[in-house]
Amino acid sequence: MKKTYTFIIIAWTTLSSSILGQDVEGFYKQNCASCHTIGGGRLTGPDLKNIHLRKDEDWIKKFIANPQAVINSGDAYARELLSESRGVVMPKVGGLTPFIIQSLVDFIIDESSKEKSKYGSSAIADRPLTPGDIVKGRALFLGVTKLKNNGPTCIGCHSVAGEGLLGGGLLGPDLTNVYGRLGGKKPLAAWLASPGSETMGPIYQKYPIDEEEVLPLVAFFKDKTLSNVTEAGVHDFNFIIIGFVGLAIVLVLFDLFWGNRLRSIRRKMVEGKI
């Protein structure tokens, strides 16, 4: 019986390793590639090539499991990474297990050993941004132009200063300064091509933002970052104006329908009919 259990455990471990080995690259692509390259330089997060030579595997695994906890512990290297990423904290990836974390570490080490990893650069074309891109990107953000793969409209979850009559959604963060916050064109383009957050990741994995849509959105966000518009002032003012206009319309309608009723009653009282 003991030998049977041992055989089952070994077989299951081998099968699990085989299954994850085939899918760990997909896991990395979905959850890591938007912020990291392996040999292509910094995006929002650091280049992961040879990370195992800079920090030991135990540290790497702890950081992958819970980045904020390592930062909060006062770890000097984690604080340095936070500073280099302009205060953007690596999100905690859902569904991680010790086995998956180890497989990710092994994958990064294996890719680091290659002369040129396929994750050494962004797949998005690096061309100059144009004024036409800004116009196209704004239309995509507002939903005037639908995303090619039918992904949800950006403004449904996010706001940008001065865009939308009453602003945007509150589910996601304000994106007015996202261009500067993430570090510019290349990191932002990589994020849009493969969002790694728990909310956006599963959605845009099924309905990805097309390559031809990424740079226009980047151009739009860059323009907003450079415009220095204050979101609260613009949207609060619009809300107040619309509120006053709405109140005036309600009062006029009230007078038209309710006022006539009161005048007809007074007329009957004056004429002695009531």
C-alpha positions as CSV (number, residue, x, y, z in Angstrom):
1,M,0.0,0.0,0.0
2,K,2.8,2.4,0.9
3,K,4.5,1.7,-2.5
4,T,1.2,2.5,-4.2
5,Y,0.8,5.8,-2.5
6,T,4.4,6.7,-3.3
7,F,3.8,5.8,-7.0
8,I,0.7,8.0,-7.1
9,I,2.5,11.0,-5.5
10,I,5.4,10.7,-8.0
11,A,3.0,10.3,-10.9
12,W,0.9,13.3,-9.9
13,T,4.0,15.5,-9.3
14,T,5.4,14.5,-12.7
15,L,2.0,15.2,-14.4
16,S,1.5,18.5,-12.6
17,S,5.1,19.6,-13.6
18,S,4.4,18.7,-17.2
19,I,1.1,20.6,-17.3
20,L,2.4,23.7,-15.6
21,G,5.6,23.5,-17.7
22,Q,3.5,23.9,-20.8
23,D,1.4,26.8,-19.3
24,V,3.9,28.7,-17.1
25,E,4.9,30.8,-20.1
26,G,1.2,31.8,-20.6
27,F,1.0,32.6,-16.9
28,Y,4.1,34.8,-17.2
29,K,2.8,36.5,-20.3
30,Q,-0.6,37.3,-18.7
31,N,0.7,38.4,-15.3
32,C,4.3,39.6,-15.7
33,A,5.1,40.7,-19.2
34,S,3.2,43.9,-19.0
35,C,5.6,45.3,-16.4
36,H,8.8,43.3,-17.0
37,T,11.1,42.2,-19.7
38,I,13.8,39.5,-19.6
39,G,16.8,41.2,-21.1
40,G,15.0,44.2,-22.7
41,G,15.5,46.8,-20.0
42,R,13.1,48.3,-17.5
43,L,9.4,48.8,-18.1
44,T,7.3,49.8,-15.1
45,G,9.2,47.1,-13.1
46,P,12.8,46.0,-13.4
47,D,14.3,43.8,-16.1
48,L,14.2,40.3,-14.7
49,K,17.2,38.9,-16.6
50,N,19.5,37.2,-14.1
51,I,17.5,38.4,-11.2
52,H,18.6,35.1,-9.4
53,L,22.2,36.5,-9.5
54,R,21.1,39.7,-7.7
55,K,18.9,38.1,-5.1
56,D,18.6,34.6,-3.8
57,E,15.6,32.4,-4.8
58,D,13.9,32.6,-1.4
59,W,13.8,36.4,-1.6
60,I,12.5,36.3,-5.1
61,K,9.7,33.8,-4.2
62,K,8.7,35.9,-1.2
63,F,8.5,39.0,-3.3
64,I,6.4,37.3,-6.0
65,A,4.0,35.9,-3.3
66,N,3.4,39.3,-1.6
67,P,5.4,42.3,-2.8
68,Q,3.8,44.8,-0.4
69,A,4.7,42.6,2.6
70,V,8.4,42.6,1.6
71,I,8.3,46.4,1.1
72,N,6.6,46.9,4.4
73,S,9.2,44.8,6.1
74,G,11.8,47.5,5.4
75,D,13.8,45.4,3.0
76,A,16.3,47.8,1.4
77,Y,16.3,46.2,-2.1
78,A,12.5,46.2,-2.2
79,R,12.5,49.9,-1.3
80,E,14.9,50.6,-4.0
81,L,12.7,48.8,-6.6
82,L,9.7,50.8,-5.4
83,S,11.6,54.1,-5.8
84,E,12.8,53.1,-9.3
85,S,9.2,52.3,-10.3
86,R,8.0,55.8,-9.2
87,G,6.0,54.4,-6.3
88,V,4.0,51.8,-8.4
89,V,3.7,48.7,-6.2
90,M,3.7,45.4,-8.0
91,P,0.2,43.9,-7.5
92,K,-0.3,40.6,-5.7
93,V,-1.2,38.0,-8.3
94,G,-4.2,35.9,-7.6
95,G,-4.1,32.1,-7.6
96,L,-0.4,31.8,-6.8
97,T,0.8,28.6,-5.0
98,P,4.3,27.7,-4.0
99,F,4.5,25.3,-6.9
100,I,3.5,28.0,-9.4
101,I,5.9,30.5,-7.9
102,Q,8.8,28.0,-8.1
103,S,7.9,27.4,-11.8
104,L,7.9,31.1,-12.5
105,V,11.4,31.4,-11.0
106,D,12.6,28.5,-13.0
107,F,11.1,30.0,-16.2
108,I,12.8,33.3,-15.6
109,I,16.1,31.6,-14.9
110,D,15.7,29.5,-18.1
111,E,14.8,32.6,-20.2
112,S,17.8,34.5,-18.7
113,S,20.2,31.8,-19.9
114,K,19.1,32.4,-23.5
115,E,21.1,34.8,-25.7
116,K,17.8,36.5,-26.7
117,S,14.5,35.8,-24.8
118,K,11.3,36.4,-26.7
119,Y,10.3,38.5,-23.7
120,G,13.3,40.8,-24.2
121,S,11.3,43.5,-25.9
122,S,7.8,44.8,-26.4
123,A,5.7,43.4,-29.3
124,I,4.3,46.9,-29.9
125,A,5.8,48.8,-32.9
126,D,8.0,51.7,-31.7
127,R,7.0,54.5,-34.0
128,P,6.6,58.3,-33.3
129,L,3.2,59.4,-31.9
130,T,1.2,61.8,-34.0
131,P,-1.6,64.3,-33.4
132,G,-3.9,61.9,-35.3
133,D,-3.1,59.2,-32.7
134,I,-4.3,61.6,-30.0
135,V,-7.7,62.0,-31.7
136,K,-8.0,58.3,-32.3
137,G,-7.0,57.4,-28.8
138,R,-9.5,59.8,-27.3
139,A,-12.3,58.2,-29.4
140,L,-11.2,54.8,-28.2
141,F,-11.1,55.9,-24.5
142,L,-14.6,57.5,-24.6
143,G,-16.1,54.6,-26.6
144,V,-16.9,56.7,-29.6
145,T,-14.9,54.2,-31.5
146,K,-15.3,50.6,-30.3
147,L,-12.3,48.5,-29.5
148,K,-11.6,46.1,-32.3
149,N,-11.9,43.0,-30.2
150,N,-15.0,44.2,-28.3
151,G,-13.3,44.9,-25.0
152,P,-15.0,47.2,-22.5
153,T,-14.7,50.9,-23.0
154,C,-12.0,52.6,-20.9
155,I,-14.2,55.3,-19.5
156,G,-16.6,52.7,-18.1
157,C,-14.1,52.0,-15.3
158,H,-11.6,55.0,-15.4
159,S,-11.7,58.7,-15.5
160,V,-9.4,61.2,-17.2
161,A,-9.4,65.0,-16.6
162,G,-11.9,66.9,-18.7
163,E,-13.2,63.8,-20.5
164,G,-16.9,62.7,-20.3
165,L,-19.7,65.0,-19.2
166,L,-19.7,63.7,-15.7
167,G,-16.3,62.1,-15.7
168,G,-15.7,58.3,-15.9
169,G,-16.1,55.2,-13.9
170,L,-14.7,54.7,-10.4
171,L,-13.8,51.0,-10.5
172,G,-10.3,51.7,-11.8
173,P,-7.9,54.4,-11.0
174,D,-7.8,57.9,-12.6
175,L,-5.7,57.7,-15.7
176,T,-5.0,61.5,-16.2
177,N,-1.3,61.1,-15.3
178,V,-0.8,57.4,-16.1
179,Y,1.7,58.2,-18.8
180,G,4.1,59.7,-16.3
181,R,3.2,57.4,-13.5
182,L,4.1,54.2,-15.4
183,G,7.2,55.7,-16.9
184,G,6.4,56.8,-20.4
185,K,5.6,55.3,-23.8
186,K,7.2,51.9,-23.7
187,P,6.0,50.8,-20.2
188,L,2.5,52.1,-20.8
189,A,2.3,50.4,-24.2
190,A,3.4,47.1,-22.7
191,W,0.7,47.4,-20.0
192,L,-2.1,48.2,-22.4
193,A,-1.0,45.3,-24.6
194,S,-1.3,42.8,-21.7
195,P,-2.8,44.3,-18.5
196,G,-1.7,42.4,-15.5
197,S,-4.2,43.5,-12.8
198,E,-6.6,41.1,-11.2
199,T,-9.6,43.0,-12.7
200,M,-8.3,43.8,-16.2
201,G,-6.2,40.7,-16.8
202,P,-9.0,38.1,-17.2
203,I,-11.2,40.5,-19.3
204,Y,-8.5,41.7,-21.8
205,Q,-7.1,38.2,-22.1
206,K,-10.3,37.3,-23.9
207,Y,-10.8,40.7,-25.6
208,P,-7.2,42.1,-26.0
209,I,-6.6,45.7,-27.0
210,D,-5.3,45.5,-30.6
211,E,-1.8,46.5,-31.4
212,E,-3.1,49.3,-33.7
213,E,-5.1,50.7,-30.8
214,V,-2.3,50.7,-28.2
215,L,-0.2,53.6,-29.5
216,P,-3.2,55.9,-30.1
217,L,-4.3,55.3,-26.5
218,V,-0.7,56.0,-25.3
219,A,-0.7,59.2,-27.3
220,F,-4.0,60.3,-25.7
221,F,-2.7,59.6,-22.2
222,K,0.6,61.4,-22.9
223,D,-1.3,64.4,-24.1
224,K,-3.4,64.4,-21.0
225,T,-0.4,64.0,-18.7
226,L,1.3,67.0,-20.4
227,S,-1.9,69.2,-20.3
228,N,-1.8,69.5,-16.5
229,V,-5.6,69.6,-16.2
230,T,-7.0,69.1,-12.7
231,E,-9.7,66.5,-12.8
232,A,-11.7,67.5,-9.7
233,G,-12.2,71.1,-10.7
234,V,-13.4,70.3,-14.2
235,H,-15.8,67.5,-13.3
236,D,-17.1,69.1,-10.1
237,F,-17.9,72.2,-12.1
238,N,-19.8,70.2,-14.7
239,F,-21.7,68.4,-12.1
240,I,-22.8,71.6,-10.4
241,I,-23.9,73.3,-13.6
242,I,-25.9,70.2,-14.7
243,G,-27.4,70.0,-11.2
244,F,-28.6,73.6,-11.5
245,V,-29.9,73.1,-15.0
246,G,-31.7,70.0,-13.9
247,L,-33.3,71.7,-10.9
248,A,-34.5,74.6,-13.1
249,I,-36.1,72.2,-15.5
250,V,-37.9,70.3,-12.7
251,L,-39.2,73.6,-11.2
252,V,-40.6,74.7,-14.6
253,L,-42.3,71.4,-15.2
254,F,-43.7,71.5,-11.6
255,D,-45.1,74.9,-12.2
256,L,-46.7,73.9,-15.6
257,F,-48.4,70.8,-14.2
258,W,-49.0,71.6,-10.5
259,G,-49.4,75.3,-10.8
260,N,-52.4,75.1,-13.2
261,R,-54.1,72.7,-10.7
262,L,-53.8,75.2,-7.9
263,R,-55.0,78.1,-10.0
264,S,-58.1,76.2,-11.1
265,I,-58.9,75.5,-7.4
266,R,-58.5,79.1,-6.4
267,R,-60.8,80.2,-9.2
268,K,-63.6,78.0,-8.0
269,M,-63.2,79.2,-4.5
270,V,-63.4,82.9,-5.6
271,E,-66.5,82.2,-7.7
272,G,-68.1,80.5,-4.7
273,K,-68.4,77.1,-6.3
274,I,-66.5,75.4,-3.5
